[in-house]
């Protein structure tokens, strides 16, 4: 059974930084693309960033390019999201997701992912 657990959220002032972590149990980690999504109150869940299973390609939502960096450590079954220069619009619950199909390419569609964590709250104060 695959379990996904995020950590690292919190309250930060605008311009600050946070580093989110995600631990994935089970054997699927190394063969799957992984992603970070976020959902703000009253808004739909949106893709923030994705990284392929081979760690050779990453994608970012335009609004976070240059500020966020996704990375993974296959030896630890961990996914990370380094968030710098945070702005109030980044406030949301952030979710880690494991792609359904093995060896797939990045996708920003939630339907491409079948294992999700419970989410971690990120609040950026102005």
N, CA, C and O of each residue as an XYZ file, in Angstrom:
504
protein
N       0.842     -1.194      0.000
C       0.000      0.000      0.000
C       0.874      1.239      0.000
O       1.862      1.308      0.730
N       0.510      2.222     -0.821
C       1.287      3.445     -0.938
C       0.734      4.494      0.022
O      -0.465      4.768      0.043
N       1.621      5.066      0.803
C       1.242      6.159      1.691
C       2.086      7.376      1.363
O       3.289      7.273      1.120
N       1.439      8.527      1.360
C       2.090      9.777      0.994
C       1.932     10.759      2.146
O       0.821     10.984      2.627
N       3.029     11.337      2.584
C       2.976     12.226      3.741
C       3.801     13.475      3.467
O       5.008     13.398      3.234
N       3.132     14.637      3.499
C       3.810     15.913      3.304
C       4.168     16.542      4.651
O       3.541     16.268      5.675
N       5.179     17.381      4.618
C       5.555     18.152      5.797
C       6.258     19.420      5.345
O       6.644     19.550      4.183
N       6.421     20.356      6.276
C       7.196     21.555      5.991
C       6.404     22.824      5.789
O       6.986     23.897      5.628
N       5.084     22.723      5.795
C       4.290     23.929      5.636
C       4.361     24.816      6.879
O       4.938     24.447      7.902
N       3.757     25.994      6.754
C       3.746     26.904      7.894
C       3.385     28.312      7.486
O       2.943     28.563      6.365
N       3.583     29.225      8.420
C       3.310     30.649      8.208
C       4.633     31.368      7.978
O       5.585     31.203      8.741
N       4.678     32.168      6.915
C       5.897     32.880      6.580
C       5.535     34.259      6.045
O       4.471     34.439      5.452
N       6.406     35.217      6.251
C       6.198     36.552      5.718
C       6.510     36.582      4.224
O       7.330     35.806      3.733
N       5.851     37.477      3.522
C       6.134     37.645      2.093
C       7.632     37.882      1.892
O       8.268     38.631      2.633
N       8.170     37.225      0.873
C       9.597     37.293      0.619
C      10.394     36.188      1.265
O      11.575     36.006      0.969
N       9.750     35.450      2.147
C      10.422     34.368      2.855
C      10.460     33.075      2.061
O      10.052     33.017      0.901
N      10.964     32.041      2.721
C      11.145     30.738      2.074
C      10.594     29.616      2.944
O      10.534     29.725      4.169
N      10.200     28.552      2.290
C       9.813     27.309      2.947
C      10.287     26.153      2.082
O      10.430     26.287      0.866
N      10.528     25.024      2.720
C      10.878     23.815      1.990
C       9.901     22.716      2.372
O       9.859     22.281      3.523
N       9.119     22.272      1.405
C       8.191     21.182      1.626
C       8.873     19.852      1.327
O       9.705     19.742      0.426
N       8.497     18.854      2.108
C       8.995     17.500      1.887
C       7.828     16.544      1.758
O       6.747     16.785      2.294
N       8.058     15.469      1.048
C       7.028     14.440      0.875
C       7.705     13.073      0.902
O       8.635     12.810      0.139
N       7.231     12.226      1.774
C       7.742     10.861      1.869
C       6.699      9.904      1.312
O       5.523      9.969      1.670
N       7.143      9.017      0.434
C       6.243      8.050     -0.200
C       6.684      6.651      0.173
O       7.814      6.257     -0.118
N       5.814      5.902      0.808
C       6.140      4.535      1.173
C       5.833      3.612      0.002
O       5.145      4.003     -0.941
N       6.342      2.394      0.065
C       6.078      1.440     -1.000
C       7.139      1.459     -2.080
O       8.157      2.141     -1.962
N       6.886      0.704     -3.132
C       7.903      0.490     -4.160
C       7.678      1.297     -5.435
O       8.445      1.162     -6.389
N       6.645      2.129     -5.467
C       6.323      2.829     -6.717
C       7.163      4.067     -6.946
O       7.251      4.569     -8.066
N       7.786      4.563     -5.876
C       8.394      5.891     -5.935
C       9.333      6.046     -7.119
O       9.226      7.012     -7.874
N      10.243      5.113     -7.287
C      11.325      5.301     -8.256
C      10.869      5.227     -9.699
O      11.593      5.670    -10.591
N       9.690      4.680     -9.957
C       9.243      4.511    -11.341
C       8.164      5.506    -11.750
O       7.626      5.425    -12.854
N       7.849      6.446    -10.862
C       6.721      7.344    -11.130
C       7.137      8.812    -11.156
O       7.999      9.251    -10.394
N       6.497      9.553    -12.057
C       6.596     11.004    -11.978
C       5.875     11.463    -10.705
O       4.901     10.844    -10.275
N       6.353     12.527    -10.128
C       5.797     13.071     -8.898
C       5.477     14.547     -9.107
O       6.089     15.214     -9.941
N       4.531     15.037     -8.356
C       4.113     16.422     -8.540
C       3.677     17.058     -7.233
O       3.314     16.384     -6.269
N       3.726     18.364     -7.239
C       3.128     19.188     -6.189
C       1.934     19.925     -6.796
O       2.037     20.546     -7.854
N       0.817     19.841     -6.109
C      -0.363     20.610     -6.447
C      -0.676     21.531     -5.270
O      -0.147     21.354     -4.173
N      -1.533     22.503     -5.508
C      -2.003     23.348     -4.417
C      -3.456     23.730     -4.650
O      -3.949     23.765     -5.777
N      -4.112     24.012     -3.543
C      -5.513     24.420     -3.619
C      -5.757     25.528     -2.616
O      -5.602     25.339     -1.409
N      -6.142     26.688     -3.129
C      -6.481     27.825     -2.287
C      -7.981     27.808     -2.023
O      -8.728     27.207     -2.796
N      -8.441     28.449     -0.955
C      -9.873     28.470     -0.644
C     -10.692     28.993     -1.815
O     -10.390     30.051     -2.367
N     -11.722     28.257     -2.191
C     -12.611     28.675     -3.261
C     -12.073     28.472     -4.658
O     -12.709     28.867     -5.634
N     -10.906     27.860     -4.763
C     -10.305     27.641     -6.076
C     -10.089     26.158     -6.337
O     -10.078     25.345     -5.413
N      -9.918     25.822     -7.610
C      -9.648     24.447     -7.976
C      -8.191     24.086     -7.681
O      -7.316     24.949     -7.609
N      -7.966     22.797     -7.515
C      -6.600     22.314     -7.314
C      -5.799     22.545     -8.604
O      -6.281     22.256     -9.700
N      -4.600     23.056     -8.467
C      -3.778     23.356     -9.628
C      -2.377     22.778     -9.484
O      -1.831     22.684     -8.385
N      -1.814     22.394    -10.623
C      -0.467     21.866    -10.611
C       0.547     22.970    -10.391
O       0.452     24.035    -11.001
N       1.502     22.726     -9.536
C       2.560     23.676     -9.239
C       3.849     23.268     -9.931
O       4.496     24.079    -10.593
N       4.216     21.995     -9.771
C       5.467     21.532    -10.349
C       5.453     20.021    -10.445
O       4.749     19.345     -9.695
N       6.234     19.497    -11.371
C       6.302     18.061    -11.602
C       7.742     17.671    -11.916
O       8.511     18.467    -12.455
N       8.094     16.431    -11.571
C       9.418     15.920    -11.893
C       9.273     14.487    -12.374
O       8.534     13.701    -11.783
N       9.972     14.148    -13.441
C       9.849     12.810    -13.999
C      10.514     11.768    -13.104
O      11.284     12.102    -12.204
N      10.203     10.502    -13.367
C      10.729      9.410    -12.550
C      12.257      9.350    -12.631
O      12.932      8.976    -11.672
N      12.790      9.731    -13.813
C      14.231      9.654    -14.025
C      14.946     10.924    -13.590
O      16.167     11.026    -13.713
N      14.194     11.889    -13.082
C      14.787     13.138    -12.597
C      15.456     13.913    -13.712
O      16.365     14.702    -13.457
N      15.019     13.701    -14.954
C      15.647     14.382    -16.082
C      14.852     15.579    -16.573
O      15.359     16.385    -17.353
N      13.604     15.702    -16.120
C      12.789     16.817    -16.602
C      11.888     17.319    -15.486
O      11.314     16.538    -14.727
N      11.778     18.635    -15.402
C      10.878     19.258    -14.442
C      10.002     20.283    -15.159
O      10.414     20.870    -16.160
N       8.815     20.490    -14.651
C       7.898     21.504    -15.174
C       7.407     22.363    -14.023
O       7.296     21.905    -12.886
N       7.117     23.612    -14.338
C       6.625     24.535    -13.324
C       5.465     25.356    -13.876
O       5.427     25.698    -15.058
N       4.532     25.661    -12.997
C       3.499     26.634    -13.336
C       4.186     27.980    -13.549
O       5.150     28.305    -12.854
N       3.697     28.754    -14.497
C       4.355     30.027    -14.828
C       4.531     30.930    -13.612
O       5.548     31.613    -13.489
N       3.554     30.939    -12.720
C       3.594     31.875    -11.596
C       4.692     31.555    -10.585
O       5.032     32.404     -9.761
N       5.254     30.341    -10.632
C       6.276     29.971     -9.656
C       7.653     29.792    -10.271
O       8.626     29.545     -9.559
N       7.740     29.916    -11.589
C       9.039     29.751    -12.253
C      10.045     30.764    -11.731
O       9.748     31.952    -11.603
N      11.234     30.275    -11.437
C      12.271     31.139    -10.904
C      12.225     31.307     -9.409
O      13.167     31.834     -8.816
N      11.136     30.866     -8.777
C      11.009     30.984     -7.319
C      10.982     29.630     -6.635
O      11.500     29.487     -5.527
N      10.385     28.632     -7.279
C      10.252     27.295     -6.704
C      11.179     26.325     -7.418
O      11.440     26.464     -8.613
N      11.673     25.340     -6.674
C      12.511     24.287     -7.254
C      12.058     22.939     -6.727
O      11.991     22.722     -5.517
N      11.749     22.040     -7.640
C      11.351     20.686     -7.264
C      12.558     19.765     -7.387
O      13.396     19.935     -8.273
N      12.637     18.790     -6.487
C      13.716     17.812     -6.556
C      13.253     16.529     -5.886
O      12.261     16.513     -5.157
N      13.974     15.472     -6.141
C      13.623     14.181     -5.552
C      14.898     13.432     -5.181
O      15.953     13.615     -5.789
N      14.766     12.583     -4.161
C      15.861     11.726     -3.726
C      15.335     10.293     -3.752
O      14.644      9.857     -2.831
N      15.667      9.575     -4.810
C      15.128      8.220     -4.959
C      15.688      7.253     -3.915
O      15.077      6.219     -3.643
N      16.819      7.570     -3.340
C      17.387      6.689     -2.318
C      16.626      6.800     -0.994
O      16.697      5.905     -0.152
N      15.893      7.913     -0.820
C      15.137      8.137      0.416
C      13.630      8.109      0.186
O      12.863      8.261      1.137
N      13.193      7.919     -1.048
C      11.762      7.996     -1.382
C      11.171      9.339     -0.959
O      10.085      9.399     -0.383
N      11.891     10.398     -1.248
C      11.430     11.718     -0.836
C      11.384     12.701     -2.011
O      12.214     12.668     -2.920
N      10.397     13.557     -1.950
C      10.191     14.629     -2.910
C      10.249     15.946     -2.149
O       9.811     16.033     -1.002
N      10.798     16.973     -2.802
C      10.939     18.270     -2.140
C      10.416     19.393     -3.026
O      10.346     19.272     -4.249
N      10.052     20.489     -2.367
C       9.719     21.708     -3.085
C      10.315     22.871     -2.306
O       9.824     23.229     -1.235
N      11.371     23.455     -2.845
C      11.963     24.639     -2.239
C      11.246     25.858     -2.783
O      11.215     26.087     -3.992
N      10.669     26.638     -1.878
C       9.878     27.802     -2.273
C      10.537     29.059     -1.738
O      10.639     29.252     -0.526
N      10.976     29.894     -2.631
C      11.610     31.155     -2.271
C      10.773     32.331     -2.742
O       9.875     32.175     -3.569
N      11.071     33.501     -2.214
C      10.369     34.731     -2.616
C       8.857     34.538     -2.591
O       8.155     34.892     -3.538
N       8.378     33.977     -1.505
C       6.955     33.676     -1.398
C       6.122     34.949     -1.394
O       6.529     35.978     -0.855
N       4.957     34.855     -2.001
C       4.006     35.954     -2.074
C       2.670     35.485     -1.500
O       2.419     34.282     -1.443
N       1.808     36.411     -1.074
C       0.515     35.990     -0.490
C      -0.304     35.080     -1.409
O      -1.059     34.233     -0.932
N      -0.156     35.251     -2.713
C      -0.902     34.417     -3.664
C      -0.470     32.958     -3.642
O      -1.146     32.106     -4.218
N       0.639     32.662     -2.989
C       1.082     31.270     -2.836
C       0.366     30.559     -1.687
O       0.533     29.353     -1.504
N      -0.419     31.288     -0.927
C      -1.136     30.693      0.192
C      -2.116     29.633     -0.302
O      -2.980     29.911     -1.134
N      -1.973     28.424      0.218
C      -2.810     27.299     -0.206
C      -2.429     26.064      0.601
O      -1.450     26.055      1.347
N      -3.230     25.034      0.427
C      -2.817     23.714      0.898
C      -2.033     23.062     -0.243
O      -2.496     23.020     -1.383
N      -0.863     22.563      0.076
C       0.010     21.954     -0.924
C      -0.037     20.433     -0.775
O       0.089     19.890      0.322
N      -0.221     19.769     -1.913
C      -0.355     18.324     -1.942
C       0.754     17.687     -2.768
O       1.160     18.209     -3.807
N       1.222     16.572     -2.292
C       2.170     15.745     -3.031
C       1.378     14.644     -3.734
O       0.444     14.085     -3.158
N       1.747     14.334     -4.971
C       0.992     13.339     -5.728
C       1.930     12.419     -6.504
O       2.972     12.843     -7.006
N       1.535     11.151     -6.589
C       2.289     10.119     -7.302
C       1.514      9.736     -8.555
O       0.324      9.427     -8.487
N       2.188      9.758     -9.692
C       1.505      9.493    -10.950
C       1.023      8.045    -11.046
O       1.656      7.122    -10.532
N      -0.094      7.878    -11.708
C      -0.715      6.559    -11.836
C       0.129      5.605    -12.666
O       0.356      4.464    -12.264
N       0.599      6.071    -13.833
C       1.316      5.187    -14.754
C       2.820      5.256    -14.513
O       3.365      6.337    -14.289
N       3.488      4.115    -14.557
C       4.956      4.135    -14.400
C       5.646      4.718    -15.625
O       5.155      4.613    -16.749
N       6.777      5.324    -15.384
C       7.658      5.861    -16.440
C       6.958      6.872    -17.349
O       7.280      6.984    -18.532
N       6.013      7.593    -16.793
C       5.295      8.585    -17.565
C       5.991      9.931    -17.583
O       6.952     10.156    -16.848
N       5.503     10.817    -18.420
C       6.019     12.176    -18.469
C       5.249     13.052    -17.486
O       4.241     12.629    -16.920
N       5.730     14.264    -17.292
C       5.068     15.166    -16.358
C       3.665     15.543    -16.836
O       3.399     15.614    -18.036
N       2.798     15.776    -15.895
C       1.433     16.195    -16.191
C       0.961     17.131    -15.092
O       1.309     16.956    -13.924
N       0.159     18.137    -15.474
C      -0.416     19.041    -14.473
C      -1.896     18.737    -14.251
O      -2.623     19.540    -13.666
N      -2.328     17.580    -14.721
C      -3.724     17.191    -14.529
C      -3.851     16.299    -13.303
O      -3.183     15.267    -13.230
N      -4.686     16.666    -12.341
C      -4.851     15.830    -11.153
C      -5.284     14.400    -11.480
O      -4.987     13.478    -10.720
N      -5.974     14.208    -12.587
C      -6.461     12.869    -12.930
C      -5.333     11.916    -13.310
O      -5.553     10.709    -13.402
N      -4.144     12.432    -13.527
C      -2.996     11.587    -13.857
C      -2.350     10.971    -12.628
O      -1.442     10.148    -12.747
N      -2.811     11.362    -11.455
C      -2.194     10.943    -10.202
C      -3.202     10.183     -9.358
O      -4.360     10.587     -9.251
N      -2.767      9.089     -8.761
C      -3.715      8.276     -8.004
C      -3.327      8.086     -6.549
O      -4.056      7.437     -5.799
N      -2.200      8.636     -6.135
C      -1.831      8.587     -4.720
C      -1.558     10.017     -4.267
O      -0.749     10.731     -4.860
N      -2.246     10.416     -3.209
C      -2.171     11.788     -2.717
C      -1.927     11.803     -1.221
O      -2.354     10.910     -0.489
N      -1.227     12.844     -0.788
C      -1.094     13.060      0.635
C      -2.264     13.870      1.147
O      -3.154     14.259      0.390
N      -2.247     14.120      2.458
C      -3.316     14.873      3.091
C      -3.138     16.379      2.910
O      -4.076     17.149      3.118
N      -1.948     16.791      2.527
C      -1.702     18.199      2.297
C      -1.042     18.885      3.476
O      -1.161     18.442      4.619
N      -0.348     19.967      3.183
C       0.273     20.785      4.219
C      -0.030     22.248      3.910
O       0.093     22.694      2.769
N      -0.424     22.979      4.934
C      -0.862     24.364      4.751
C       0.338     25.301      4.646
O       1.252     25.260      5.469
N       0.315     26.132      3.632
C       1.303     27.197      3.472
C       0.550     28.523      3.499
O      -0.356     28.749      2.696
N       0.928     29.389      4.422
C       0.299     30.699      4.543
C       1.376     31.767      4.447
O       2.344     31.761      5.207
N       1.195     32.683      3.503
C       2.161     33.764      3.302
C       1.489     35.074      3.690
O       0.510     35.488      3.071
N       2.020     35.714      4.711
C       1.455     36.953      5.213
C       2.086     38.150      4.495
O       3.286     38.169      4.218
N       1.248     39.140      4.203
C       1.752     40.333      3.504
C       2.344     41.332      4.474
O       2.814     42.391      4.060
